[in-house]
Amino acid sequence: MQKIKHLNALRPAVVVALASLLGVTACADPVTQASAGTDGTAGETGDGDGDGDGDGDGDGDGSIQGLINFSFYPADASGAETQVGFSAGFRTLPFTQTNDFHAALAFGLTVPPAPSEIDAAEFAGVPAPLNWGKANVWVTAGDGINMVAGDDSTSASACLIQVGVGQEFPVYTASDAPMFSESCQPDTSDFTFDADYTVGVFGGDAFATNGFTGVRTPSELSVTAPDISVYGLEINRDDGLDIAWDDNADGDDPVILRIRDTNGSVLAATATDDGAFGFSGADMNNLSAGFAVLTVTRERAVERSLGADVGMTQIVTRVEVWGYLTLL
């Protein structure tokens, strides 16, 4: 299994490694050619298997809502190596709490949606754990999802597995855990920056197979301030925190800044990608003293239809840099 991000005091006591949640059945090799179907459309469909009837019991309305994450994490000061994260889920309960299902599955973190206001700090407190709902709101589609670069030189796959204790939930992920097929073991070369990918979503009995084009990854990202090469870098909250990165002024991707303190509270901002943003002392004093994690994320999100009267999926590609602070 790939080395997960080092969370120290932020790691919830109830979070266990993904390997301990895996179902006993290893996933099959997914189809590796992501050309079936047409962009944004689907043909004959099933009923979604969601049992969502809109009766207020948390099942949702029956429309399938998907969330696909394809993320790149550079090596960081914790000792975590460069990683590619690829996870997805489909259910009839919308993913309103987060657009980062991979963080919830692999790291045990609920990452709240980015603030809607640009260049303004927002203190969100402690996010609630991801609401997984009941097992019957999760949709089992085909046996895999593929990301294939436009020139066919690079591809990545996520396998269908069952996770959970007591209830089992069908999810898609890539991992180097031994029970995964070789095709679903991630490699850092699977992620190409600023590149077009085709996403193959294999529907099984739930919906027709789709091949979504025009899904583009963000450009590479590096943080130049603060000095995140120092693990536990001391930051005086009264002084605020100025963050700088290599800008992408020609791009439309937001840069999302989050600081998660030792209690799990999150201070965040959606910043213009001009290379600089500052949290004030007043902003920083919403956070508790002690260990904290800074993440700087450049991401792109698109929506694609799974077919008429079926539902849709959001596809989020991101590059995320982690730094580790000590707040004074």
C-alpha positions in Angstrom: 0.0 0.0 0.0 1.3 3.4 -0.8 2.5 5.5 2.1 -0.2 7.8 3.2 0.3 11.4 4.2 1.8 12.0 7.6 -0.9 13.6 9.7 0.6 13.3 13.2 -1.8 14.8 15.8 -4.4 15.4 13.1 -4.9 11.7 12.4 -8.3 10.7 13.8 -8.1 7.9 16.3 -10.7 5.9 14.5 -9.0 6.0 11.1 -7.5 2.7 10.0 -5.3 1.9 7.0 -7.2 1.2 3.8 -5.8 -2.3 3.7 -7.8 -3.2 6.8 -11.0 -2.1 5.1 -10.6 -4.0 1.9 -13.1 -6.7 1.0 -11.8 -10.2 0.7 -12.4 -10.3 -3.1 -9.6 -8.9 -5.2 -10.7 -6.7 -8.1 -10.6 -7.9 -11.7 -8.5 -6.3 -14.3 -10.4 -3.3 -15.7 -10.8 -2.7 -19.4 -7.8 -0.6 -20.4 -9.2 1.1 -23.5 -11.2 4.1 -22.6 -12.8 4.7 -26.0 -16.3 3.2 -25.6 -19.3 5.5 -25.3 -19.3 9.2 -26.3 -18.4 12.3 -24.5 -21.1 13.3 -22.0 -23.7 10.7 -23.2 -24.7 7.1 -22.5 -27.0 4.6 -24.1 -29.2 2.0 -22.5 -29.1 2.2 -18.7 -30.1 0.4 -15.6 -31.9 1.8 -12.6 -28.8 2.8 -10.7 -29.2 0.2 -7.9 -29.5 3.1 -5.5 -33.0 2.6 -4.0 -33.2 6.3 -3.8 -36.9 7.3 -3.5 -36.8 10.8 -2.1 -38.7 9.8 1.0 -36.4 11.7 3.4 -34.6 8.6 4.7 -31.3 9.7 3.3 -31.4 7.6 0.1 -31.3 10.6 -2.2 -33.6 11.0 -5.3 -32.4 8.0 -7.3 -30.2 10.1 -9.6 -26.6 8.8 -9.6 -24.0 11.3 -8.4 -20.4 10.3 -9.1 -17.1 11.8 -7.9 -13.8 11.0 -9.5 -10.5 12.3 -8.1 -7.1 12.1 -9.8 -4.5 13.8 -7.7 -0.8 14.4 -7.6 1.1 14.9 -4.2 4.8 15.9 -4.4 7.1 14.4 -1.8 7.1 16.5 1.4 9.0 17.3 4.6 7.2 14.5 6.5 9.1 11.9 4.5 6.0 11.0 2.4 7.1 10.1 -1.1 5.5 11.5 -4.3 2.1 9.9 -4.7 -0.7 9.7 -7.2 -4.2 9.4 -5.7 -7.0 8.0 -7.8 -10.3 7.3 -6.1 -14.0 7.5 -7.1 -17.5 6.6 -5.9 -21.0 6.6 -7.2 -24.1 7.0 -5.1 -27.6 8.5 -5.0 -26.6 10.7 -2.1 -24.8 13.8 -3.4 -21.2 14.5 -2.4 -22.1 17.9 -1.0 -19.6 17.8 1.9 -16.5 17.6 -0.3 -15.1 17.2 -3.8 -12.1 15.2 -2.5 -13.3 11.6 -2.0 -9.7 10.4 -2.2 -8.8 12.3 0.9 -11.7 10.8 2.8 -10.9 7.2 1.6 -7.1 7.2 1.8 -6.3 9.8 4.5 -9.5 9.8 6.7 -10.0 13.5 6.1 -13.1 15.4 5.1 -11.9 18.3 3.0 -14.6 20.9 2.9 -15.6 22.6 -0.4 -13.4 25.6 -1.3 -14.8 29.0 -0.3 -16.9 30.5 -3.0 -15.6 34.1 -2.5 -12.3 34.8 -4.2 -9.3 36.1 -2.2 -11.1 36.0 1.2 -10.3 33.9 4.2 -13.0 31.6 5.6 -12.9 29.7 8.9 -14.9 26.6 8.7 -14.3 25.0 12.1 -14.0 21.2 12.3 -15.6 19.5 9.2 -18.0 16.7 10.0 -16.9 13.2 9.0 -18.0 12.2 5.5 -21.6 11.1 5.5 -21.3 7.7 3.8 -25.0 7.1 4.2 -26.4 3.6 4.0 -24.8 1.0 1.8 -27.8 0.9 -0.5 -27.2 4.4 -1.7 -23.8 3.4 -3.2 -23.9 2.3 -6.8 -21.8 -0.6 -8.1 -20.9 0.2 -11.7 -18.2 -1.7 -13.8 -15.0 -3.1 -12.5 -12.7 -0.1 -13.1 -12.1 3.5 -14.2 -9.3 4.6 -16.5 -7.5 7.8 -17.1 -5.7 7.8 -20.4 -3.6 10.7 -21.6 -4.5 12.2 -25.0 -1.5 10.8 -26.8 -2.1 7.3 -25.2 1.4 7.4 -23.7 0.2 7.5 -20.1 -2.7 5.7 -18.4 -3.9 4.9 -14.8 -6.7 2.6 -13.6 -8.8 2.4 -10.4 -10.2 -0.9 -9.3 -13.6 -1.7 -7.8 -13.3 -2.8 -4.2 -15.6 -3.1 -1.2 -14.7 -1.1 2.0 -16.3 -0.8 5.4 -16.9 -2.7 8.6 -20.5 -3.9 9.2 -21.6 -2.3 5.9 -19.7 -2.7 2.6 -19.5 0.2 0.2 -18.4 -0.2 -3.5 -15.6 2.3 -4.3 -12.9 2.6 -6.9 -9.3 3.3 -6.0 -5.7 2.6 -7.0 -3.2 1.2 -4.5 -0.1 -0.9 -4.3 -1.7 -3.2 -1.7 -0.9 -6.8 -2.7 -4.5 -7.7 -3.4 -4.8 -5.2 -6.2 -4.3 -6.1 -9.8 -1.0 -4.7 -11.3 -3.0 -2.4 -13.6 -4.5 -0.6 -10.6 -1.2 0.0 -8.8 -0.4 3.7 -9.1 2.8 5.1 -10.5 3.8 8.8 -10.3 4.4 8.7 -14.1 0.7 8.1 -14.5 0.0 11.8 -13.8 1.1 14.2 -16.5 0.8 17.9 -15.7 -1.3 20.2 -17.9 -2.4 17.3 -20.1 -5.7 16.2 -21.6 -7.0 12.8 -20.5 -9.9 10.6 -21.6 -11.8 9.1 -18.6 -13.3 5.7 -19.2 -16.1 5.0 -16.8 -17.3 1.5 -17.1 -21.0 1.3 -16.1 -21.6 -2.4 -15.6 -25.3 -3.0 -15.0 -25.8 0.6 -13.6 -25.3 2.7 -16.8 -23.7 2.5 -20.2 -19.9 2.8 -20.5 -18.8 6.3 -21.1 -15.6 7.8 -22.5 -15.2 11.4 -21.4 -12.7 13.6 -23.3 -11.4 17.1 -22.5 -10.5 16.3 -18.9 -7.3 18.3 -18.2 -4.9 18.1 -15.3 -3.5 21.3 -13.7 0.0 22.6 -14.2 2.8 21.7 -11.8 2.8 23.6 -8.5 5.6 24.5 -6.0 5.3 26.6 -2.9 8.1 29.2 -2.3 6.9 30.6 1.0 6.7 29.7 3.8 9.7 27.3 3.8 7.8 24.1 3.8 11.0 22.1 3.5 11.2 22.6 7.3 9.0 20.1 9.1 7.2 21.8 12.0 8.1 25.3 10.8 7.2 27.8 13.5 4.6 30.4 12.6 3.5 33.1 15.0 -0.3 33.4 14.5 -0.3 37.1 15.4 2.0 37.8 12.4 -0.4 36.2 10.0 0.9 33.9 7.2 2.0 35.0 3.7 1.9 32.1 1.2 3.7 32.3 -2.2 3.8 29.8 -5.1 4.7 29.7 -8.8 1.8 31.4 -10.4 -0.1 30.4 -13.5 -1.6 33.7 -14.4 -2.7 32.4 -17.9 -4.7 29.6 -16.4 -8.2 29.6 -14.9 -7.6 27.1 -12.2 -8.2 28.3 -8.6 -5.5 27.8 -6.0 -7.1 26.7 -2.7 -5.2 27.3 0.5 -6.1 25.4 3.7 -4.6 25.2 7.1 -5.9 22.4 9.4 -4.9 22.9 13.1 -4.3 20.3 15.7 -8.0 20.1 16.6 -9.0 19.6 12.9 -10.4 23.1 12.4 -9.9 24.5 8.9 -9.0 28.0 7.7 -9.3 28.3 3.9 -9.2 30.6 1.0 -9.8 30.4 -2.8 -7.0 32.5 -4.2 -6.4 34.0 -7.6 -3.6 32.2 -9.2 -1.2 35.2 -9.1 1.3 33.6 -6.8 0.6 35.2 -3.5 -2.0 35.3 -0.7 -1.9 36.3 2.9 -3.9 35.2 6.0 -4.1 38.0 8.5 -3.2 37.6 12.2 -6.9 37.8 13.0 -7.5 34.9 10.5 -4.7 32.8 12.0 -5.9 33.3 15.5 -9.0 31.3 14.7 -6.7 28.3 14.7 -5.3 26.6 17.9 -1.7 26.6 18.8 0.3 23.5 18.0 0.8 21.2 15.0 -0.9 22.2 11.7 -1.0 21.1 8.1 -0.9 23.6 5.2 -2.1 22.4 1.8 -1.8 24.4 -1.4 -4.0 23.0 -4.2 -4.4 23.8 -7.9 -7.4 21.9 -9.2 -9.7 21.6 -12.2 -13.3 20.3 -11.9 -15.7 19.3 -14.7 -19.1 17.6 -14.8 -20.1 15.0 -17.3 -23.4 13.3 -17.8 -23.7 9.6 -17.2 -26.7 9.5 -19.5 -30.2 10.9 -19.8 -32.3 10.2 -16.7 -29.2 8.5 -15.1 -27.2 11.2 -13.4 -23.8 12.9 -13.6 -20.3 12.6 -12.3 -17.8 15.3 -11.2 -14.2 14.7 -12.3 -11.6 16.7 -10.3 -7.9 16.7 -11.1 -5.6 18.3 -8.7 -2.0 19.0 -7.7 -1.6 19.4 -3.9 1.4 20.4 -1.9 1.6 19.7 1.8 3.6 21.6 4.5 3.8 21.0 8.2 3.7 23.9 10.7 3.9 24.6 14.4 1.5 27.5 15.2 2.6 29.7 18.1 
